[in-house]
């Protein structure tokens, strides 16, 4: 049974407001849960979105994945099933009515446990589906999220009650219109599961030379099939994905560890600093040295480093 979609403004904003007193991204005492606030519309910024449930209690945002935009507000949540390089855009926000929301990382093992206990069959994702989708927020899901946020006022209760509420949230998600997509994540014989395993390998080995045939064989797929499904799910080719990982890690090294451009380029696997600078400029819109100078001169927000917070 699919829960009834919400028809009214979410009260989650009132629960989030006092916990985010300034613009930014904020970790919480509940593992996997973070909050965000934006005070004005903003153009797309580069980010990495992990498998997550993302929603806003007030305002509106849009996530761009592979040229396709996913808009979400208080009545529509965003769900992602893979680690997706993306661009996050704030569409509606103001100091008087800030855009506030939350990011909750999905627990695949918990999804599998709930699916098994309630007898839901794992479903394969259609070959044309991407790794992101918009679902309709339901009153039961909203209620569970509201209770999870309320636990932040009872830190001593988090170890006992948070796992129970998180399990309920995963259960409620499985009964939304995105339930079939979430069930597919746990299907070990599905294409999405295999692409996720390939992404896990790329995230650890992004500085190594990439051989598509070997990576495809590692996840038990033919090279053409692997390349096709990888692009459909992530919006980019495996080589583009690896390049994205390299450039964002280089950005982090220059900003946080103060490596110069050449050292950062070599550290992430580039053999030519000039090629690195060209590709960096195409992704971030400016040369590495200028980009880092600009970042050091502005208030830090996790999205500027490719955070999962969206």
C-alpha positions as CSV (number, residue, x, y, z in Angstrom):
1,X,0.0,0.0,0.0
2,X,1.3,3.5,-0.9
3,X,0.9,6.2,1.7
4,X,-1.3,9.2,1.0
5,X,0.7,12.2,-0.3
6,X,0.8,15.3,1.9
7,X,-1.5,18.2,0.9
8,X,-0.3,20.8,3.3
9,X,3.0,22.6,4.2
10,X,5.3,20.5,6.2
11,X,5.8,21.3,9.9
12,X,9.4,20.0,9.7
13,X,10.6,23.5,9.1
14,X,9.5,24.6,12.5
15,X,11.5,21.6,14.0
16,X,14.6,22.4,11.9
17,X,14.6,26.2,12.3
18,X,16.0,26.5,15.8
19,X,18.8,24.0,15.0
20,X,20.2,26.0,12.0
21,X,20.7,29.5,13.2
22,X,22.9,30.5,10.2
23,X,23.4,29.4,6.6
24,X,25.4,26.3,6.2
25,X,25.4,22.5,6.6
26,X,25.3,20.9,10.1
27,X,26.0,17.4,11.3
28,X,23.9,16.1,14.1
29,X,24.3,13.7,16.9
30,X,22.2,11.1,15.0
31,X,24.5,9.2,12.6
32,X,23.7,9.9,9.0
33,X,21.5,12.9,9.6
34,X,22.5,16.4,8.7
35,X,20.6,19.7,8.4
36,X,21.0,22.7,6.1
37,X,19.9,26.3,5.8
38,X,20.2,28.7,2.8
39,X,19.1,32.4,3.1
40,X,19.0,33.3,-0.6
41,X,18.7,31.7,-4.0
42,X,22.0,30.4,-5.3
43,X,23.2,29.1,-8.7
44,X,24.3,25.4,-8.9
45,X,27.3,24.3,-6.9
46,X,29.2,21.0,-7.3
47,X,28.4,18.3,-4.8
48,X,28.5,14.6,-4.3
49,X,25.2,13.1,-3.1
50,X,25.4,9.7,-1.4
51,X,22.4,7.3,-1.4
52,X,20.1,9.5,0.6
53,X,16.7,10.9,1.4
54,X,16.8,14.7,1.0
55,X,14.0,17.2,1.6
56,X,13.3,20.8,2.4
57,X,10.8,21.9,5.1
58,X,10.6,25.4,3.5
59,X,11.8,26.8,0.2
60,X,12.8,24.9,-2.9
61,X,15.9,23.3,-4.3
62,X,16.9,21.6,-7.5
63,X,19.5,18.9,-8.1
64,X,21.1,18.6,-11.5
65,X,22.4,15.1,-12.5
66,X,23.7,14.5,-16.0
67,X,21.8,17.5,-17.4
68,X,18.5,16.6,-15.8
69,X,17.0,18.7,-13.0
70,X,15.1,17.3,-10.0
71,X,13.1,20.0,-8.1
72,X,11.9,19.3,-4.6
73,X,10.1,21.2,-1.8
74,X,8.1,20.5,1.3
75,X,5.8,18.1,-0.5
76,X,8.3,16.3,-2.7
77,X,11.5,14.5,-1.5
78,X,14.6,13.6,-3.4
79,X,15.9,10.1,-3.2
80,X,19.2,8.9,-4.6
81,X,20.4,5.3,-4.9
82,X,24.0,5.8,-5.9
83,X,26.9,8.2,-5.1
84,X,26.1,10.8,-7.7
85,X,28.2,13.8,-8.8
86,X,25.7,16.6,-9.1
87,X,25.0,20.3,-8.9
88,X,22.8,21.6,-6.2
89,X,20.8,24.8,-6.8
90,X,18.7,26.9,-4.3
91,X,15.5,28.1,-6.1
92,X,13.6,29.8,-3.3
93,X,15.0,31.2,0.0
94,X,15.2,34.5,1.8
95,X,16.5,35.7,5.2
96,X,12.9,36.0,6.4
97,X,11.9,32.6,4.9
98,X,15.1,30.5,4.8
99,X,15.3,27.3,2.9
100,X,15.8,24.6,5.5
101,X,15.9,20.9,5.2
102,X,17.6,17.6,6.0
103,X,19.7,14.9,4.5
104,X,19.4,11.3,5.7
105,X,21.8,8.7,4.4
106,X,20.1,5.5,3.4
107,X,21.2,2.3,5.2
108,X,21.1,-0.4,2.5
109,X,21.4,-3.2,5.0
110,X,18.5,-1.8,7.0
111,X,16.4,-1.6,3.7
112,X,17.2,-5.2,3.0
113,X,16.2,-6.2,6.5
114,X,12.9,-4.4,6.3
115,X,12.2,-5.8,2.9
116,X,12.8,-9.4,4.2
117,X,10.7,-9.0,7.3
118,X,7.7,-7.6,5.5
119,X,8.0,-9.9,2.5
120,X,8.5,-7.3,-0.2
121,X,10.2,-8.7,-3.3
122,X,13.3,-6.9,-4.6
123,X,12.6,-5.2,-7.9
124,X,14.9,-4.5,-10.7
125,X,15.2,-0.9,-11.8
126,X,14.1,-0.1,-15.4
127,X,17.1,0.3,-17.6
128,X,16.1,3.9,-18.4
129,X,16.0,5.0,-14.8
130,X,18.7,7.3,-13.3
131,X,20.1,7.2,-9.8
132,X,17.9,10.0,-8.6
133,X,14.2,10.5,-8.4
134,X,11.5,12.7,-6.8
135,X,8.8,11.1,-4.6
136,X,5.7,12.4,-2.9
137,X,6.1,13.1,0.8
138,X,3.5,11.3,3.0
139,X,2.1,12.1,6.4
140,X,3.5,8.9,7.9
141,X,7.0,9.6,6.6
142,X,6.8,13.2,7.8
143,X,5.7,12.0,11.2
144,X,8.6,9.6,11.6
145,X,11.1,12.3,10.5
146,X,9.6,14.8,12.9
147,X,10.1,12.3,15.8
148,X,13.7,11.7,14.6
149,X,14.4,15.4,14.8
150,X,12.8,15.7,18.2
151,X,15.4,13.2,19.5
152,X,18.0,15.9,19.1
153,X,16.5,17.4,22.2
154,X,17.0,14.1,24.1
155,X,20.6,13.2,23.4
156,X,20.6,10.4,26.0
157,X,17.7,8.7,24.1
158,X,19.4,8.7,20.7
159,X,21.3,5.4,21.1
160,X,18.1,3.6,22.1
161,X,15.4,5.3,20.1
162,X,17.1,6.5,16.9
163,X,17.7,3.0,15.4
164,X,13.9,2.2,15.9
165,X,12.8,5.5,14.2
166,X,15.3,5.1,11.4
167,X,14.0,1.6,10.7
168,X,10.5,3.1,10.6
169,X,11.6,5.8,8.2
170,X,13.1,3.1,5.9
171,X,9.8,1.2,6.1
172,X,7.8,4.3,5.3
173,X,10.0,5.1,2.3
174,X,9.4,1.6,1.0
175,X,5.7,2.4,1.0
176,X,6.0,5.7,-1.0
177,X,5.9,5.9,-4.8
178,X,9.6,5.4,-4.8
179,X,9.4,2.1,-2.9
180,X,10.2,0.0,-6.0
181,X,13.4,2.0,-6.7
182,X,14.6,1.5,-3.1
183,X,13.8,-2.2,-3.3
184,X,16.0,-2.4,-6.3
185,X,19.0,-1.1,-4.4
186,X,19.1,-4.4,-2.5
187,X,18.7,-6.7,-5.5
188,X,22.2,-8.2,-5.8
189,X,21.6,-9.4,-9.3
190,X,20.4,-6.0,-10.5
191,X,22.3,-3.5,-12.7
192,X,22.1,-0.7,-10.2
193,X,23.7,-2.9,-7.5
194,X,26.6,-3.8,-9.8
195,X,27.1,-0.2,-10.8
196,X,27.2,0.8,-7.1
197,X,29.9,-1.7,-6.5
198,X,31.9,-0.3,-9.4
199,X,31.5,3.2,-7.9
200,X,32.8,1.9,-4.6
201,X,35.9,0.7,-6.4
202,X,36.4,4.0,-8.2
203,X,36.1,6.0,-5.0
204,X,39.0,4.1,-3.5
205,X,41.1,3.8,-6.7
206,X,40.4,7.1,-8.5
207,X,44.0,8.0,-8.9
208,X,44.8,4.7,-10.7
209,X,44.6,4.2,-14.5
210,X,41.1,3.1,-15.4
211,X,40.6,0.1,-17.6
212,X,36.9,-0.2,-18.4
213,X,37.1,-3.9,-19.4
214,X,38.7,-4.8,-16.0
215,X,36.2,-2.8,-14.0
216,X,33.3,-4.3,-15.9
217,X,34.6,-7.8,-15.3
218,X,35.0,-7.0,-11.6
219,X,31.3,-6.4,-11.3
220,X,30.4,-9.3,-13.7
221,X,29.2,-7.2,-16.7
222,X,30.3,-6.9,-20.2
223,X,32.1,-3.6,-21.1
224,X,29.3,-2.3,-23.4
225,X,26.6,-3.1,-20.9
226,X,28.6,-1.7,-18.0
227,X,29.3,1.6,-19.9
228,X,25.6,1.9,-20.9
229,X,24.1,1.4,-17.5
230,X,26.8,3.5,-15.7
231,X,25.9,6.5,-17.9
232,X,22.2,6.0,-17.5
233,X,22.4,5.8,-13.7
234,X,25.0,8.5,-13.1
235,X,24.6,10.8,-16.1
236,X,28.3,10.4,-17.0
237,X,30.7,7.8,-18.3
238,X,33.1,5.9,-16.0
239,X,36.0,8.0,-17.2
240,X,34.1,11.3,-16.5
241,X,33.1,10.0,-13.1
242,X,36.8,9.2,-12.3
243,X,37.8,12.7,-13.5
244,X,35.1,14.3,-11.3
245,X,36.5,12.4,-8.2
246,X,40.0,13.4,-9.1
247,X,39.2,17.1,-9.5
248,X,37.2,17.3,-6.3
249,X,39.9,15.6,-4.3
250,X,42.5,18.0,-5.7
251,X,40.3,20.9,-4.7
252,X,40.1,19.6,-1.2
253,X,43.9,19.1,-1.1
254,X,44.5,22.6,-2.2
255,X,42.0,24.2,0.1
256,X,42.4,22.1,3.3
257,X,46.0,20.8,3.0
258,X,47.3,23.8,1.1
259,X,49.0,21.8,-1.7
260,X,50.0,23.9,-4.7
261,X,48.4,23.2,-8.1
262,X,51.1,20.9,-9.4
263,X,51.3,18.8,-6.3
264,X,47.6,18.4,-6.1
265,X,47.4,17.4,-9.8
266,X,50.1,14.7,-9.3
267,X,48.5,13.5,-6.1
268,X,45.2,12.6,-7.8
269,X,46.7,10.9,-10.8
270,X,47.3,13.6,-13.4
271,X,50.5,13.5,-15.3
272,X,50.2,17.0,-16.7
273,X,49.4,20.0,-14.5
274,X,48.3,22.0,-17.6
275,X,45.7,19.3,-18.5
276,X,44.6,19.3,-14.8
277,X,44.1,23.1,-14.9
278,X,42.1,23.0,-18.1
279,X,39.8,20.2,-16.8
280,X,39.5,21.9,-13.4
281,X,38.4,25.2,-15.1
282,X,35.7,23.3,-17.1
283,X,34.3,21.8,-14.0
284,X,34.5,24.7,-11.5
285,X,34.4,27.6,-13.9
286,X,37.7,29.2,-13.1
287,X,41.4,28.3,-12.7
288,X,42.5,26.3,-9.7
289,X,44.5,29.1,-8.0
290,X,41.7,31.6,-8.4
291,X,39.0,29.2,-7.3
292,X,40.9,28.4,-4.1
293,X,41.5,32.1,-3.4
294,X,37.8,32.7,-3.7
295,X,36.9,29.8,-1.5
296,X,39.2,31.0,1.2
297,X,37.6,34.4,1.1
298,X,34.0,33.2,1.7
299,X,32.2,31.5,4.6
300,X,32.8,27.7,4.4
301,X,29.9,25.6,3.3
302,X,30.3,21.8,2.8
303,X,28.8,21.9,-0.7
304,X,31.8,23.9,-2.0
305,X,33.9,20.8,-1.4
306,X,31.5,18.3,-3.0
307,X,29.7,17.3,0.2
308,X,26.8,15.0,0.3
309,X,24.7,17.7,2.0
310,X,22.3,19.0,-0.6
